[in-house]
């Protein structure tokens, strides 16, 4: 319950900050740039000069989670009179190159994930030398400040994992696997480590190739067939949850399914009780507030959180939590999840 209250309190604070700006629009894409005309915010637009803000993520192809993050950033960019630039690459080298390219373009601000922080050190140092403010989101929060970022927006991955471990105990699970869909991603490893810390049963990590759906499903199926007493499968992303569901159906396993992160499919599977629970870290908010924070810093020198991590989660969403599921369904209707 403490985790839920904290997440809601943070969300209220962030929503209040978001009111500091009002109306105009933008869109982005992989390695894309956007002029951002229109009026997505529904207002008359801010009076501040136009900014150029770039985002670099470790998103793989087809990962719907990042569509939500990006949409949040686009909405904030629209109302803040910001030209929004976006690039993603599942490989650390590609992420670093994209980040350096935005430094070279002398953008006004950068938003970046730190799934593999070591690879990002040099371009982040170059951003600092160039005087470009940086906000980190989603991954690698513990590496944010040491790499010169103003703030980090996301959930504490260790805390989120610990919450899942406790939930598995409540569900009376005894043997689980934690499916890591991107090897070397520090945040995914922290999630599984958190689960292991609080789970009273036994848990084993299973590495799969998250951007290869057939291979991922096959790996999970093989594990379920080889280890019949697995009674819980924890996935670390919404698309991988679908692979786990298909693997369960394919093998006839009775293992309970749970996942980090939400999308429309996960929500539907929660409602139909195919999944026991999910962890929501509010990806829309991560993208939205990152743009807002850079706008606030540029024009008012404000830093939300005082340099500390700004939490957007975690919140456990149970298949039995009808009220919460109904609220989340409103988001899916608007296309934000």
Buried (B, 14 or more C-beta within 10 A) or exposed (E): EEBBEBBEEBBEBBEEBBEBBBBBBBBBEBBEBBEBEEBBBEEEBBEBEEBBBBBBBBBBEEBBBBBBBBBBBBBBBBBBBBBBBBBBBBEBEBBBBBBBBBBEEEBBBBBBBBBBBEBBBEBBEBBBEEEBBBBBBBBBBBBBBEBBBBBBBBBBBBBBBBBBBBBBBEBEBBBBBBBBBBEEBBBBBBBBBBBBEBBEBEBEBBBBBBBBBEEBBBBBBEBBBEBEEBBBBBBBBBBBBBBBBBBBEBBEBEBBBBBBBBBBBBBBBBBEEBBBBBBBBBBBBBBBBBBBBBBBBBBEEBBBBEEEBBBBBBBBBBBEBEEBBEEBBEBBEEEBB
